[in-house]
Amino acid sequence: MKKVILSGLAILISWNITPSFAQSTYPNKPIKIIVPYGSGGSTDVITRMIAQKLTEKMGASIVVENKPGANAMIGTEFVANSPNDGYTLLAASSGNAANPALIGAKAQIFPRDFTPIVGLASTPNAISVNPQTPYKTLQDIVTASKSNPDSLSYAHAGIGSLQHIAGEQFKFTANIKMVDVPYKGGGPAAADVLGGQVPVLVSGLTASIGFINAGRLRPLAVTSEKRSPNLPSVPTVSESGFPGFNSVFWVALYAPAGTPAAIIQSINSDVNEILKRPEVVQQLFVQAAEPFGGTSQSLDTYVKNDIQNFARVIKSTNIKAD
């Protein structure tokens, strides 16, 4: 009888310690972060920057793998269908938040089938003009557009891009008409504004900051709630007469739903510590980005609000995915 009782106790003890033991040994093999976009973009660059620091801090290899395609859905679905053991993560971005409204029900796997971990970084869009134009403020653009509707055009990175959404959101908010000119990427869009073919550019600040600093673009406003540290003298759209306007690009880490809370908290704590390092803040500044950080819960709230905001803008302006 004693042997039976002792055997039962041993089983109960093993049941109680196994989960905590498994979590305490995390990570014991390489962690893969899936970027659902091609290499070289903001999501990729920011993710690789933080992954390098995480490799050093966690003592395990962090591998960043690009799985682009289908409006980020290929990489996103891959992670959603991966084991929820903390070894396959998603570098999500604002594009994931816009997708449910842009491409429909299949995109609702984000954030439904994921657990938020931590925000990595954010950066605003910028509304800029060719310096040869007469426009010095955002209100100049509004005045010109209202005086002669559709006389102005703006360039952006493509139909359904975050820059397109921000541009249409501004038009809707300001109640103006401007012709949107889509390009296959931010580079070609900027090139035509620099060349004088299109007067206005709506682009990610990361993509345009070099041209702005070189004097080849004149920034009129940034689309974040607060001014960008990269352009402290440039007002926000909200400060320019359109209170509450906010449209930023963000990158955040997510795990498949059901990933143990201890693993989520461990990664969250490590990333938050990394984001406070002066050298990391400076590296992000070079990318015209700022540290995000915060708790898993605060990220969840922020992103769900963003999804609602994107849905409202996309529906109001009738944007369709390319």
N, C-alpha and C positions, 0 to 999 in steps of 0.2 A: 504493500500500500504506500509506504514511504517513497519507494522508487517511482511509483506512478505520479505522486504529488510533486516530487522533485523534477520529474520529466516535464510535467505540465508547467511548472514554474520556469524551467529552462526555455520552453517554447514561448511563453508569455514575454520573458525578458528579451529573447531574440526578436520577437515581433516589435517590441518597443524600441530597441536600439538600432534596428536595421535602417529605418529611414534616416534617422539623425546621423548615423555613421556614414551612410551613402552621401548625404549632403555635406558632411564635414570633409569628405575627400574630394569634393568638387573644386576645381576641375582636375581630372586625371587623364585627359586626352585633349587634342586640339578642339577649339571652338570655331565653328564656321559662322561668319556673318554674311548673309546674302544681300547684295545690293541689286535691286530689281531694275537697274539702269546700266548703261554702258560705262566704261571706264573714262575717267577724266572729268566727269561732271561734278557738281557741288556735292551731291549725296556721296559719291565715290570718294572724293578727296577728303571730306570731313570724316567719313567713316574710317578710312585708312589711317588718318592722323590719330584718332582716338584708339583704334585697334592696336597701333604700335605701342601706345602707352599702357594699354590694358595687358598686352603680352608681358611687359616688364613687371607690372604690378601683381598680376595673378600667377605668374610663373608657369603659364601654359601658352602654347602657341595659339594666336588668334588669326585665323585665315579669312581674308575677305575675298569673296567670289562674286563675280558679276553674272547675273542671269536676266538680261534685258528682254523686253518684248511685250506686246499687247498692253500698252499703257501700264507697265510695271506688274501686270497680273501674273506673268510666268514665274517670276521670282517670289512674288507674294504667295501664290498657291503652293509653290514648292515648300516654303517654310510652314505654311498652315498644315500641310500634310506630313510634316516631319515629326519625329518623336519629341515629346515634351520633357526632355531631360536636360535642357539648358545647353546643348551642344550645337544647335542650329538656331540662329537668331536672324531677325529681319531688320535691315536698315530702312525703316519706313520714312516717308517724307510727306509733304503737303500734297503731293500727287496722289498718294493713297487716300487722303481725306477728300479729294475732289472726285475721285473715281466713281463712287456710288451714284452721284448725280450725273456724271458724264456718260458712263457706260452701263449703268443699270444694276440689276440684282446680283449678278455674278461677282461684282466688286464689293458686295456687302460682307464678304468674308473678313474684310478689314473694317472695323477692329473686332468684329464678332468672334472670330476664331483665334484671337491673340490675347496675350497678357502684356500690358504695357510695362516697360522696365524703367527707361529714363530718357529724357530729351538730351540730345548732344549739342545742337547749335541752331541758331536761327539767323536769318538775314532778310532785310526788306527788299522789295522791288524799288526801282528808281524811275521817275518820270523825267526824262531829259530831252534836250533839243540840240540841234546843230547850232553852234555859237553864231553862225551867220544869220540866223533868224532873229526877228525883233523881240522874241518872247523872253521876258526876264523873270516872270512869276507864273504860278499855276493859274492865277486869275487872268493873266494875259491870254492864256489858251482858252479859257472859258469865254472871255469877252469876244475873242475872234470867232469862236465856234458859234456863239449865239448871234453874232452879227451876220455871219454867212455860213449857215449850216452845211456840213459836209465839205467845207472848203479845206479843212485840215485832215491829215491822215496820220496814223501812228503805226509804227512797225513793232512786231512782236515775234516771239519764237515759234509760233505755229498755232493752228486751231486747237483749242482746248488746253493749251499750255497755261501754266500759272500766270504768266505775263499777260496772255490774252484775257484771262478771267479778271485780273487786276485792272486792265485797261477798260474792259466793259463795265466793271463795277464802278470805276471812276466816271465814265460817261453817264451811267444810270444815276449815280449820286448827284452829279453836277447838272443833270438834265440837259446834256448837250449832244450834238451829233458830230461824230468824227468817223472817218472811214478807217477800218482796221485793215492792215496789210500784213497777212501772215507770211512767215518765212520758214524754212526748214532748219530751225535752230536760231539761237541768239546771235551767233557770229554773223551770218548773212544779214540779219535784221539791223545790227549795229553798223555794218559796212555801208548799207544804203543810206542810213541817217548821217553817217560821217561824210558820205559822198554828196549829200544834199538832195538825194532823190526823194526822201521822206523827211518831214521836219521834226517829228516827235518819235521818241523811242520809249517803250515801256519794257524794262529788262531787269533781271536780277542784278542787285548791286554788285555781287561778286563778278559778274561778267562785264559790267560797265565802269567799275571803279578806276581801272587803269586809264581809260579814255578820259574820264572826268579829271583825274589828277594831272593828266597831260594837257588839259585845256581843250581837248577835242570834242567834248560834250559839255553842255551847260546843264547841271542838275537843277530842276525846279522844285522837286519834292521827293521825299521817301514815303513809302506806304505803311510803315510801322507806326505803332502808337507813340513811340518815343523816337527822338532823333538818333541817327546812327552815329556811333563814336568815330566812324570814318569820315563823316560829313557833318560835324557839329554845327556848322553855320547854315545848313540846308534845312528848311522847315519840313514838317510832316504834312501829308495831305490834310490831316485833321486841323493842324494849325493854319492851313491855307484857306480855311473857310468851310471845311466839310467835317464837322465834329464826328468822332466815333469811327472814322474810316480806318480800317486795319487790314492789311494783306501781307503776310510774311511767309517766307519759305523756311521750313524747319526740317530737321533730321532727328530721328529718335530710334531707339532700340526697342524691339518687341520680340516676344517669345511665343511659341505655340501655346494656345490655351491649356491650362492645367499644369504648366511648369511649376514646380514646387516654390512656395513663397520664399523659402530660405535662399534659393538660388537667385530669384529676382532681387531680393534685398542685398545680396552679396554684390551682384553686378552694379546695382544702383549706387551702393556706397562707394565702390571703387571708382565709378565714372564721376560721381560728384566730387570726389577728392581730386581727380585728375583735372577736372574743369576749373578748379580753383588755382591751379599752378600758373604763375605769371608767364612762363614760356608758352603754355598752351593758350592762354588768353591772347598772347601776341601772335601765335600761329593762326588763330582764328581771325584776328584783326586783319592779317594779311589777306585773308579770304573774304574780307568785309562781313564777317560773321561774329556773333557773340555767343558765349556759353549759354546753354539752356538749363540743364540740371533740374533739380527738384525731386519730388517723390513720384513713385509709380502712380499714386492716386491723382496727384496734380496734373500729370501728363495725360491721364485718362480723361479728366474733365476738360482740359484744354483742347485735346484732339476732337472729342465729341462735339464741342462747341464749334470747332473749325469745320467739321463735317456739315453741321447745320447751316453755317454761314455760306459755305460753298454751294450747298443745295439751293439756298435762297437766291444767291447771285446768279447761278447758272440757269435756274428756272426763270428769273425775272428778265434775263437778257437773252434767253433762248440759245445758249451756246450748245453746240453739238460736238461730240468727239470727232476728230479727223479720221 
